[in-house]
Amino acid sequence: MRLTRLVGECDGGECPTIYRTDRGTLAFQGERITDHGIRVPEHEAMVEIPVELIRRTIRDKLI
């Protein structure tokens, strides 16, 4: 899978980021959360990202 960075909280490195994939989907990098009380399959994970990243992605028409 190839990722293209759309928007992030920092210029690079380890911070919340939204990526476009070459599969026509979005990938999110964020803090893994486990205390949500929802049953998540072994092959999936819940991540937390700032709402502002989604706002910026939409505002800047990145998707």
CHARMM internal coordinates of N, CA and C (Angstrom, degrees):
IC EDIT
DIST 1 N 1 CA 1.4523
DIST 1 CA 1 C 1.5253
ANGL 1 N 1 CA 1 C 108.56
DIST 1 C 2 N 1.3167
ANGL 1 CA 1 C 2 N 115.54
DIHE 1 N 1 CA 1 C 2 N 138.59
DIST 2 N 2 CA 1.4658
ANGL 1 C 2 N 2 CA 120.61
DIHE 1 CA 1 C 2 N 2 CA 176.88
DIST 2 CA 2 C 1.5222
ANGL 2 N 2 CA 2 C 108.48
DIHE 1 C 2 N 2 CA 2 C -108.45
DIST 2 C 3 N 1.3330
ANGL 2 CA 2 C 3 N 116.48
DIHE 2 N 2 CA 2 C 3 N 134.35
DIST 3 N 3 CA 1.4607
ANGL 2 C 3 N 3 CA 122.41
DIHE 2 CA 2 C 3 N 3 CA -179.94
DIST 3 CA 3 C 1.5210
ANGL 3 N 3 CA 3 C 110.35
DIHE 2 C 3 N 3 CA 3 C -111.81
DIST 3 C 4 N 1.3375
ANGL 3 CA 3 C 4 N 115.48
DIHE 3 N 3 CA 3 C 4 N 139.66
DIST 4 N 4 CA 1.4574
ANGL 3 C 4 N 4 CA 122.05
DIHE 3 CA 3 C 4 N 4 CA 173.63
DIST 4 CA 4 C 1.5193
ANGL 4 N 4 CA 4 C 107.07
DIHE 3 C 4 N 4 CA 4 C -119.45
DIST 4 C 5 N 1.3114
ANGL 4 CA 4 C 5 N 116.36
DIHE 4 N 4 CA 4 C 5 N 122.15
DIST 5 N 5 CA 1.4688
ANGL 4 C 5 N 5 CA 121.00
DIHE 4 CA 4 C 5 N 5 CA -178.56
DIST 5 CA 5 C 1.5235
ANGL 5 N 5 CA 5 C 109.61
DIHE 4 C 5 N 5 CA 5 C -67.99
DIST 5 C 6 N 1.3340
ANGL 5 CA 5 C 6 N 116.06
DIHE 5 N 5 CA 5 C 6 N 127.48
DIST 6 N 6 CA 1.4593
ANGL 5 C 6 N 6 CA 120.68
DIHE 5 CA 5 C 6 N 6 CA 176.65
DIST 6 CA 6 C 1.5203
ANGL 6 N 6 CA 6 C 110.96
DIHE 5 C 6 N 6 CA 6 C -98.11
DIST 6 C 7 N 1.3193
ANGL 6 CA 6 C 7 N 116.58
DIHE 6 N 6 CA 6 C 7 N -53.87
DIST 7 N 7 CA 1.4567
ANGL 6 C 7 N 7 CA 121.12
DIHE 6 CA 6 C 7 N 7 CA -177.25
DIST 7 CA 7 C 1.5241
ANGL 7 N 7 CA 7 C 108.75
DIHE 6 C 7 N 7 CA 7 C -156.55
DIST 7 C 8 N 1.3293
ANGL 7 CA 7 C 8 N 115.25
DIHE 7 N 7 CA 7 C 8 N 145.58
DIST 8 N 8 CA 1.4579
ANGL 7 C 8 N 8 CA 120.06
DIHE 7 CA 7 C 8 N 8 CA 178.96
DIST 8 CA 8 C 1.5085
ANGL 8 N 8 CA 8 C 111.24
DIHE 7 C 8 N 8 CA 8 C -149.50
DIST 8 C 9 N 1.3145
ANGL 8 CA 8 C 9 N 115.06
DIHE 8 N 8 CA 8 C 9 N 170.68
DIST 9 N 9 CA 1.4589
ANGL 8 C 9 N 9 CA 120.92
DIHE 8 CA 8 C 9 N 9 CA 179.67
DIST 9 CA 9 C 1.5221
ANGL 9 N 9 CA 9 C 112.35
DIHE 8 C 9 N 9 CA 9 C -82.22
DIST 9 C 10 N 1.3207
ANGL 9 CA 9 C 10 N 117.17
DIHE 9 N 9 CA 9 C 10 N -12.62
DIST 10 N 10 CA 1.4630
ANGL 9 C 10 N 10 CA 120.51
DIHE 9 CA 9 C 10 N 10 CA 177.89
DIST 10 CA 10 C 1.5266
ANGL 10 N 10 CA 10 C 108.30
DIHE 9 C 10 N 10 CA 10 C -142.53
DIST 10 C 11 N 1.3134
ANGL 10 CA 10 C 11 N 116.56
DIHE 10 N 10 CA 10 C 11 N 172.52
DIST 11 N 11 CA 1.4616
ANGL 10 C 11 N 11 CA 120.71
DIHE 10 CA 10 C 11 N 11 CA -177.20
DIST 11 CA 11 C 1.5196
ANGL 11 N 11 CA 11 C 113.03
DIHE 10 C 11 N 11 CA 11 C -71.24
DIST 11 C 12 N 1.2793
ANGL 11 CA 11 C 12 N 118.20
DIHE 11 N 11 CA 11 C 12 N -21.42
DIST 12 N 12 CA 1.4579
ANGL 11 C 12 N 12 CA 122.51
DIHE 11 CA 11 C 12 N 12 CA -179.74
DIST 12 CA 12 C 1.5077
ANGL 12 N 12 CA 12 C 109.08
DIHE 11 C 12 N 12 CA 12 C 179.33
DIST 12 C 13 N 1.2980
ANGL 12 CA 12 C 13 N 115.51
DIHE 12 N 12 CA 12 C 13 N 172.57
DIST 13 N 13 CA 1.4535
ANGL 12 C 13 N 13 CA 118.39
DIHE 12 CA 12 C 13 N 13 CA 177.13
DIST 13 CA 13 C 1.5064
ANGL 13 N 13 CA 13 C 113.28
DIHE 12 C 13 N 13 CA 13 C 94.10
DIST 13 C 14 N 1.3000
ANGL 13 CA 13 C 14 N 114.99
DIHE 13 N 13 CA 13 C 14 N -148.80
DIST 14 N 14 CA 1.4562
ANGL 13 C 14 N 14 CA 121.32
DIHE 13 CA 13 C 14 N 14 CA -171.50
DIST 14 CA 14 C 1.5193
ANGL 14 N 14 CA 14 C 111.55
DIHE 13 C 14 N 14 CA 14 C -100.49
DIST 14 C 15 N 1.3222
ANGL 14 CA 14 C 15 N 115.73
DIHE 14 N 14 CA 14 C 15 N 88.72
DIST 15 N 15 CA 1.4619
ANGL 14 C 15 N 15 CA 120.63
DIHE 14 CA 14 C 15 N 15 CA 177.69
DIST 15 CA 15 C 1.5215
ANGL 15 N 15 CA 15 C 108.43
DIHE 14 C 15 N 15 CA 15 C -152.47
DIST 15 C 16 N 1.3329
ANGL 15 CA 15 C 16 N 118.30
DIHE 15 N 15 CA 15 C 16 N 162.25
DIST 16 N 16 CA 1.4570
ANGL 15 C 16 N 16 CA 120.26
DIHE 15 CA 15 C 16 N 16 CA 178.59
DIST 16 CA 16 C 1.5335
ANGL 16 N 16 CA 16 C 111.22
DIHE 15 C 16 N 16 CA 16 C -55.23
DIST 16 C 17 N 1.3362
ANGL 16 CA 16 C 17 N 115.15
DIHE 16 N 16 CA 16 C 17 N 130.73
DIST 17 N 17 CA 1.4610
ANGL 16 C 17 N 17 CA 121.15
DIHE 16 CA 16 C 17 N 17 CA -175.53
DIST 17 CA 17 C 1.5246
ANGL 17 N 17 CA 17 C 109.28
DIHE 16 C 17 N 17 CA 17 C -147.67
DIST 17 C 18 N 1.3322
ANGL 17 CA 17 C 18 N 116.32
DIHE 17 N 17 CA 17 C 18 N 148.03
DIST 18 N 18 CA 1.4555
ANGL 17 C 18 N 18 CA 122.30
DIHE 17 CA 17 C 18 N 18 CA 172.45
DIST 18 CA 18 C 1.5258
ANGL 18 N 18 CA 18 C 107.74
DIHE 17 C 18 N 18 CA 18 C -112.09
DIST 18 C 19 N 1.3332
ANGL 18 CA 18 C 19 N 115.46
DIHE 18 N 18 CA 18 C 19 N 132.00
DIST 19 N 19 CA 1.4610
ANGL 18 C 19 N 19 CA 122.63
DIHE 18 CA 18 C 19 N 19 CA -179.72
DIST 19 CA 19 C 1.5206
ANGL 19 N 19 CA 19 C 109.90
DIHE 18 C 19 N 19 CA 19 C -120.98
DIST 19 C 20 N 1.3250
ANGL 19 CA 19 C 20 N 116.87
DIHE 19 N 19 CA 19 C 20 N 151.16
DIST 20 N 20 CA 1.4626
ANGL 19 C 20 N 20 CA 123.33
DIHE 19 CA 19 C 20 N 20 CA 168.04
DIST 20 CA 20 C 1.5231
ANGL 20 N 20 CA 20 C 105.87
DIHE 19 C 20 N 20 CA 20 C -98.16
DIST 20 C 21 N 1.3297
ANGL 20 CA 20 C 21 N 117.27
DIHE 20 N 20 CA 20 C 21 N 139.63
DIST 21 N 21 CA 1.4592
ANGL 20 C 21 N 21 CA 120.44
DIHE 20 CA 20 C 21 N 21 CA 178.10
DIST 21 CA 21 C 1.5222
ANGL 21 N 21 CA 21 C 109.89
DIHE 20 C 21 N 21 CA 21 C -102.84
DIST 21 C 22 N 1.3213
ANGL 21 CA 21 C 22 N 115.36
DIHE 21 N 21 CA 21 C 22 N 164.64
DIST 22 N 22 CA 1.4617
ANGL 21 C 22 N 22 CA 119.73
DIHE 21 CA 21 C 22 N 22 CA 175.95
DIST 22 CA 22 C 1.5282
ANGL 22 N 22 CA 22 C 111.24
DIHE 21 C 22 N 22 CA 22 C -79.54
DIST 22 C 23 N 1.3288
ANGL 22 CA 22 C 23 N 116.88
DIHE 22 N 22 CA 22 C 23 N 5.48
DIST 23 N 23 CA 1.4697
ANGL 22 C 23 N 23 CA 122.32
DIHE 22 CA 22 C 23 N 23 CA 176.62
DIST 23 CA 23 C 1.5291
ANGL 23 N 23 CA 23 C 111.87
DIHE 22 C 23 N 23 CA 23 C -99.54
DIST 23 C 24 N 1.3437
ANGL 23 CA 23 C 24 N 116.87
DIHE 23 N 23 CA 23 C 24 N 3.07
DIST 24 N 24 CA 1.4505
ANGL 23 C 24 N 24 CA 120.79
DIHE 23 CA 23 C 24 N 24 CA -178.39
DIST 24 CA 24 C 1.5185
ANGL 24 N 24 CA 24 C 113.26
DIHE 23 C 24 N 24 CA 24 C 79.95
DIST 24 C 25 N 1.3287
ANGL 24 CA 24 C 25 N 116.98
DIHE 24 N 24 CA 24 C 25 N 25.49
DIST 25 N 25 CA 1.4596
ANGL 24 C 25 N 25 CA 122.22
DIHE 24 CA 24 C 25 N 25 CA 179.29
DIST 25 CA 25 C 1.5230
ANGL 25 N 25 CA 25 C 109.64
DIHE 24 C 25 N 25 CA 25 C -125.53
DIST 25 C 26 N 1.3242
ANGL 25 CA 25 C 26 N 115.67
DIHE 25 N 25 CA 25 C 26 N 176.01
DIST 26 N 26 CA 1.4589
ANGL 25 C 26 N 26 CA 121.41
DIHE 25 CA 25 C 26 N 26 CA 174.80
DIST 26 CA 26 C 1.5227
ANGL 26 N 26 CA 26 C 109.03
DIHE 25 C 26 N 26 CA 26 C -112.47
DIST 26 C 27 N 1.3234
ANGL 26 CA 26 C 27 N 116.52
DIHE 26 N 26 CA 26 C 27 N 147.27
DIST 27 N 27 CA 1.4603
ANGL 26 C 27 N 27 CA 122.95
DIHE 26 CA 26 C 27 N 27 CA 175.16
DIST 27 CA 27 C 1.5252
ANGL 27 N 27 CA 27 C 107.54
DIHE 26 C 27 N 27 CA 27 C -122.88
DIST 27 C 28 N 1.3156
ANGL 27 CA 27 C 28 N 115.06
DIHE 27 N 27 CA 27 C 28 N 140.33
DIST 28 N 28 CA 1.4621
ANGL 27 C 28 N 28 CA 121.25
DIHE 27 CA 27 C 28 N 28 CA -177.19
DIST 28 CA 28 C 1.5164
ANGL 28 N 28 CA 28 C 110.52
DIHE 27 C 28 N 28 CA 28 C -117.91
DIST 28 C 29 N 1.3114
ANGL 28 CA 28 C 29 N 115.66
DIHE 28 N 28 CA 28 C 29 N 131.27
DIST 29 N 29 CA 1.4627
ANGL 28 C 29 N 29 CA 121.47
DIHE 28 CA 28 C 29 N 29 CA 173.07
DIST 29 CA 29 C 1.5175
ANGL 29 N 29 CA 29 C 106.74
DIHE 28 C 29 N 29 CA 29 C -106.47
DIST 29 C 30 N 1.3022
ANGL 29 CA 29 C 30 N 116.24
DIHE 29 N 29 CA 29 C 30 N 123.85
DIST 30 N 30 CA 1.4579
ANGL 29 C 30 N 30 CA 120.43
DIHE 29 CA 29 C 30 N 30 CA -179.47
DIST 30 CA 30 C 1.5104
ANGL 30 N 30 CA 30 C 111.03
DIHE 29 C 30 N 30 CA 30 C -163.04
DIST 30 C 31 N 1.2827
ANGL 30 CA 30 C 31 N 115.23
DIHE 30 N 30 CA 30 C 31 N -176.72
DIST 31 N 31 CA 1.4578
ANGL 30 C 31 N 31 CA 122.10
DIHE 30 CA 30 C 31 N 31 CA 179.34
DIST 31 CA 31 C 1.5258
ANGL 31 N 31 CA 31 C 108.80
DIHE 30 C 31 N 31 CA 31 C -71.18
DIST 31 C 32 N 1.3247
ANGL 31 CA 31 C 32 N 116.87
DIHE 31 N 31 CA 31 C 32 N 125.45
DIST 32 N 32 CA 1.4665
ANGL 31 C 32 N 32 CA 120.72
DIHE 31 CA 31 C 32 N 32 CA 177.30
DIST 32 CA 32 C 1.5252
ANGL 32 N 32 CA 32 C 108.30
DIHE 31 C 32 N 32 CA 32 C -67.99
DIST 32 C 33 N 1.3226
ANGL 32 CA 32 C 33 N 116.46
DIHE 32 N 32 CA 32 C 33 N 131.77
DIST 33 N 33 CA 1.4598
ANGL 32 C 33 N 33 CA 119.80
DIHE 32 CA 32 C 33 N 33 CA 177.98
DIST 33 CA 33 C 1.5255
ANGL 33 N 33 CA 33 C 108.93
DIHE 32 C 33 N 33 CA 33 C -115.40
DIST 33 C 34 N 1.3142
ANGL 33 CA 33 C 34 N 115.72
DIHE 33 N 33 CA 33 C 34 N 140.18
DIST 34 N 34 CA 1.4609
ANGL 33 C 34 N 34 CA 120.65
DIHE 33 CA 33 C 34 N 34 CA -177.40
DIST 34 CA 34 C 1.5218
ANGL 34 N 34 CA 34 C 112.58
DIHE 33 C 34 N 34 CA 34 C -128.45
DIST 34 C 35 N 1.3118
ANGL 34 CA 34 C 35 N 117.87
DIHE 34 N 34 CA 34 C 35 N -9.78
DIST 35 N 35 CA 1.4648
ANGL 34 C 35 N 35 CA 120.77
DIHE 34 CA 34 C 35 N 35 CA -175.88
DIST 35 CA 35 C 1.5292
ANGL 35 N 35 CA 35 C 112.13
DIHE 34 C 35 N 35 CA 35 C -98.45
DIST 35 C 36 N 1.3499
ANGL 35 CA 35 C 36 N 117.08
DIHE 35 N 35 CA 35 C 36 N 37.41
DIST 36 N 36 CA 1.4605
ANGL 35 C 36 N 36 CA 122.09
DIHE 35 CA 35 C 36 N 36 CA -175.24
DIST 36 CA 36 C 1.5258
ANGL 36 N 36 CA 36 C 113.38
DIHE 35 C 36 N 36 CA 36 C -95.67
DIST 36 C 37 N 1.3306
ANGL 36 CA 36 C 37 N 118.46
DIHE 36 N 36 CA 36 C 37 N -14.43
DIST 37 N 37 CA 1.4559
ANGL 36 C 37 N 37 CA 121.34
DIHE 36 CA 36 C 37 N 37 CA 178.43
DIST 37 CA 37 C 1.5211
ANGL 37 N 37 CA 37 C 115.10
DIHE 36 C 37 N 37 CA 37 C 78.28
DIST 37 C 38 N 1.3256
ANGL 37 CA 37 C 38 N 117.20
DIHE 37 N 37 CA 37 C 38 N 8.42
DIST 38 N 38 CA 1.4646
ANGL 37 C 38 N 38 CA 121.91
DIHE 37 CA 37 C 38 N 38 CA 179.90
DIST 38 CA 38 C 1.5313
ANGL 38 N 38 CA 38 C 108.46
DIHE 37 C 38 N 38 CA 38 C -104.49
DIST 38 C 39 N 1.3050
ANGL 38 CA 38 C 39 N 115.90
DIHE 38 N 38 CA 38 C 39 N 139.76
DIST 39 N 39 CA 1.4637
ANGL 38 C 39 N 39 CA 120.11
DIHE 38 CA 38 C 39 N 39 CA 178.44
DIST 39 CA 39 C 1.5322
ANGL 39 N 39 CA 39 C 109.10
DIHE 38 C 39 N 39 CA 39 C -80.12
DIST 39 C 40 N 1.3151
ANGL 39 CA 39 C 40 N 116.81
DIHE 39 N 39 CA 39 C 40 N 117.76
DIST 40 N 40 CA 1.4656
ANGL 39 C 40 N 40 CA 122.52
DIHE 39 CA 39 C 40 N 40 CA -176.85
DIST 40 CA 40 C 1.5352
ANGL 40 N 40 CA 40 C 108.03
DIHE 39 C 40 N 40 CA 40 C -114.19
DIST 40 C 41 N 1.3482
ANGL 40 CA 40 C 41 N 117.81
DIHE 40 N 40 CA 40 C 41 N 130.09
DIST 41 N 41 CA 1.4672
ANGL 40 C 41 N 41 CA 119.81
DIHE 40 CA 40 C 41 N 41 CA 178.85
DIST 41 CA 41 C 1.5295
ANGL 41 N 41 CA 41 C 111.42
DIHE 40 C 41 N 41 CA 41 C -57.19
DIST 41 C 42 N 1.3170
ANGL 41 CA 41 C 42 N 115.40
DIHE 41 N 41 CA 41 C 42 N 153.31
DIST 42 N 42 CA 1.4706
ANGL 41 C 42 N 42 CA 122.65
DIHE 41 CA 41 C 42 N 42 CA -177.55
DIST 42 CA 42 C 1.5311
ANGL 42 N 42 CA 42 C 112.61
DIHE 41 C 42 N 42 CA 42 C -54.58
DIST 42 C 43 N 1.3317
ANGL 42 CA 42 C 43 N 117.76
DIHE 42 N 42 CA 42 C 43 N -34.49
DIST 43 N 43 CA 1.4688
ANGL 42 C 43 N 43 CA 121.49
DIHE 42 CA 42 C 43 N 43 CA -175.96
DIST 43 CA 43 C 1.5371
ANGL 43 N 43 CA 43 C 112.96
DIHE 42 C 43 N 43 CA 43 C -86.63
DIST 43 C 44 N 1.3401
ANGL 43 CA 43 C 44 N 118.20
DIHE 43 N 43 CA 43 C 44 N 2.77
DIST 44 N 44 CA 1.4622
ANGL 43 C 44 N 44 CA 121.92
DIHE 43 CA 43 C 44 N 44 CA 179.40
DIST 44 CA 44 C 1.5245
ANGL 44 N 44 CA 44 C 110.15
DIHE 43 C 44 N 44 CA 44 C -121.25
DIST 44 C 45 N 1.3285
ANGL 44 CA 44 C 45 N 115.84
DIHE 44 N 44 CA 44 C 45 N 165.93
DIST 45 N 45 CA 1.4615
ANGL 44 C 45 N 45 CA 121.49
DIHE 44 CA 44 C 45 N 45 CA 177.47
DIST 45 CA 45 C 1.5209
ANGL 45 N 45 CA 45 C 109.27
DIHE 44 C 45 N 45 CA 45 C -146.68
DIST 45 C 46 N 1.3041
ANGL 45 CA 45 C 46 N 116.57
DIHE 45 N 45 CA 45 C 46 N 149.34
DIST 46 N 46 CA 1.4594
ANGL 45 C 46 N 46 CA 122.53
DIHE 45 CA 45 C 46 N 46 CA 172.59
DIST 46 CA 46 C 1.5231
ANGL 46 N 46 CA 46 C 106.74
DIHE 45 C 46 N 46 CA 46 C -95.03
DIST 46 C 47 N 1.3347
ANGL 46 CA 46 C 47 N 115.68
DIHE 46 N 46 CA 46 C 47 N 132.91
DIST 47 N 47 CA 1.4564
ANGL 46 C 47 N 47 CA 119.63
DIHE 46 CA 46 C 47 N 47 CA 175.08
DIST 47 CA 47 C 1.5133
ANGL 47 N 47 CA 47 C 108.93
DIHE 46 C 47 N 47 CA 47 C -127.97
DIST 47 C 48 N 1.3022
ANGL 47 CA 47 C 48 N 115.43
DIHE 47 N 47 CA 47 C 48 N 154.04
DIST 48 N 48 CA 1.4587
ANGL 47 C 48 N 48 CA 122.12
DIHE 47 CA 47 C 48 N 48 CA -178.88
DIST 48 CA 48 C 1.5218
ANGL 48 N 48 CA 48 C 108.70
DIHE 47 C 48 N 48 CA 48 C -112.13
DIST 48 C 49 N 1.3350
ANGL 48 CA 48 C 49 N 115.66
DIHE 48 N 48 CA 48 C 49 N 129.40
DIST 49 N 49 CA 1.4595
ANGL 48 C 49 N 49 CA 121.10
DIHE 48 CA 48 C 49 N 49 CA 176.42
DIST 49 CA 49 C 1.5208
ANGL 49 N 49 CA 49 C 108.32
DIHE 48 C 49 N 49 CA 49 C -131.25
DIST 49 C 50 N 1.3248
ANGL 49 CA 49 C 50 N 117.69
DIHE 49 N 49 CA 49 C 50 N 153.24
DIST 50 N 50 CA 1.4594
ANGL 49 C 50 N 50 CA 120.90
DIHE 49 CA 49 C 50 N 50 CA 178.87
DIST 50 CA 50 C 1.5355
ANGL 50 N 50 CA 50 C 111.93
DIHE 49 C 50 N 50 CA 50 C -66.42
DIST 50 C 51 N 1.3084
ANGL 50 CA 50 C 51 N 117.33
DIHE 50 N 50 CA 50 C 51 N 138.69
DIST 51 N 51 CA 1.4635
ANGL 50 C 51 N 51 CA 122.95
DIHE 50 CA 50 C 51 N 51 CA 176.68
DIST 51 CA 51 C 1.5256
ANGL 51 N 51 CA 51 C 110.28
DIHE 50 C 51 N 51 CA 51 C -56.66
DIST 51 C 52 N 1.3098
ANGL 51 CA 51 C 52 N 117.32
DIHE 51 N 51 CA 51 C 52 N -33.52
DIST 52 N 52 CA 1.4637
ANGL 51 C 52 N 52 CA 121.53
DIHE 51 CA 51 C 52 N 52 CA -178.85
DIST 52 CA 52 C 1.5315
ANGL 52 N 52 CA 52 C 111.75
DIHE 51 C 52 N 52 CA 52 C -58.67
DIST 52 C 53 N 1.3307
ANGL 52 CA 52 C 53 N 118.19
DIHE 52 N 52 CA 52 C 53 N -31.66
DIST 53 N 53 CA 1.4667
ANGL 52 C 53 N 53 CA 119.78
DIHE 52 CA 52 C 53 N 53 CA 178.06
DIST 53 CA 53 C 1.5238
ANGL 53 N 53 CA 53 C 110.90
DIHE 52 C 53 N 53 CA 53 C -64.32
DIST 53 C 54 N 1.3211
ANGL 53 CA 53 C 54 N 117.13
DIHE 53 N 53 CA 53 C 54 N -40.55
DIST 54 N 54 CA 1.4629
ANGL 53 C 54 N 54 CA 120.30
DIHE 53 CA 53 C 54 N 54 CA 177.81
DIST 54 CA 54 C 1.5224
ANGL 54 N 54 CA 54 C 109.93
DIHE 53 C 54 N 54 CA 54 C -67.29
DIST 54 C 55 N 1.3213
ANGL 54 CA 54 C 55 N 117.01
DIHE 54 N 54 CA 54 C 55 N -42.49
DIST 55 N 55 CA 1.4748
ANGL 54 C 55 N 55 CA 120.14
DIHE 54 CA 54 C 55 N 55 CA 177.65
DIST 55 CA 55 C 1.5202
ANGL 55 N 55 CA 55 C 111.45
DIHE 54 C 55 N 55 CA 55 C -58.67
DIST 55 C 56 N 1.3388
ANGL 55 CA 55 C 56 N 116.53
DIHE 55 N 55 CA 55 C 56 N -45.15
DIST 56 N 56 CA 1.4643
ANGL 55 C 56 N 56 CA 120.20
DIHE 55 CA 55 C 56 N 56 CA -179.74
DIST 56 CA 56 C 1.5224
ANGL 56 N 56 CA 56 C 111.47
DIHE 55 C 56 N 56 CA 56 C -65.51
DIST 56 C 57 N 1.3357
ANGL 56 CA 56 C 57 N 116.70
DIHE 56 N 56 CA 56 C 57 N -38.55
DIST 57 N 57 CA 1.4582
ANGL 56 C 57 N 57 CA 120.75
DIHE 56 CA 56 C 57 N 57 CA 179.04
DIST 57 CA 57 C 1.5220
ANGL 57 N 57 CA 57 C 110.52
DIHE 56 C 57 N 57 CA 57 C -61.55
DIST 57 C 58 N 1.3249
ANGL 57 CA 57 C 58 N 116.79
DIHE 57 N 57 CA 57 C 58 N -43.45
DIST 58 N 58 CA 1.4728
ANGL 57 C 58 N 58 CA 121.47
DIHE 57 CA 57 C 58 N 58 CA 179.44
DIST 58 CA 58 C 1.5134
ANGL 58 N 58 CA 58 C 110.57
DIHE 57 C 58 N 58 CA 58 C -71.68
DIST 58 C 59 N 1.3302
ANGL 58 CA 58 C 59 N 116.89
DIHE 58 N 58 CA 58 C 59 N -47.25
DIST 59 N 59 CA 1.4762
ANGL 58 C 59 N 59 CA 121.29
DIHE 58 CA 58 C 59 N 59 CA -178.52
DIST 59 CA 59 C 1.5165
ANGL 59 N 59 CA 59 C 111.46
DIHE 58 C 59 N 59 CA 59 C -57.95
DIST 59 C 60 N 1.3435
ANGL 59 CA 59 C 60 N 116.36
DIHE 59 N 59 CA 59 C 60 N -42.31
DIST 60 N 60 CA 1.4592
ANGL 59 C 60 N 60 CA 120.60
DIHE 59 CA 59 C 60 N 60 CA -177.94
DIST 60 CA 60 C 1.5281
ANGL 60 N 60 CA 60 C 112.90
DIHE 59 C 60 N 60 CA 60 C -85.66
DIST 60 C 61 N 1.3571
ANGL 60 CA 60 C 61 N 116.07
DIHE 60 N 60 CA 60 C 61 N 5.47
DIST 61 N 61 CA 1.4654
ANGL 60 C 61 N 61 CA 122.81
DIHE 60 CA 60 C 61 N 61 CA 177.98
DIST 61 CA 61 C 1.5195
ANGL 61 N 61 CA 61 C 112.10
DIHE 60 C 61 N 61 CA 61 C 52.65
DIST 61 C 62 N 1.3394
ANGL 61 CA 61 C 62 N 115.36
DIHE 61 N 61 CA 61 C 62 N 47.29
DIST 62 N 62 CA 1.4552
ANGL 61 C 62 N 62 CA 121.18
DIHE 61 CA 61 C 62 N 62 CA -179.18
DIST 62 CA 62 C 1.5238
ANGL 62 N 62 CA 62 C 112.07
DIHE 61 C 62 N 62 CA 62 C -85.32
DIST 62 C 63 N 1.3344
ANGL 62 CA 62 C 63 N 116.35
DIHE 62 N 62 CA 62 C 63 N -13.08
DIST 63 N 63 CA 1.4755
ANGL 62 C 63 N 63 CA 119.58
DIHE 62 CA 62 C 63 N 63 CA 176.35
DIST 63 CA 63 C 1.5140
ANGL 63 N 63 CA 63 C 109.02
DIHE 62 C 63 N 63 CA 63 C -129.89
END
COOR INIT
IC SEED 1 N 1 CA 1 C
IC BUILD
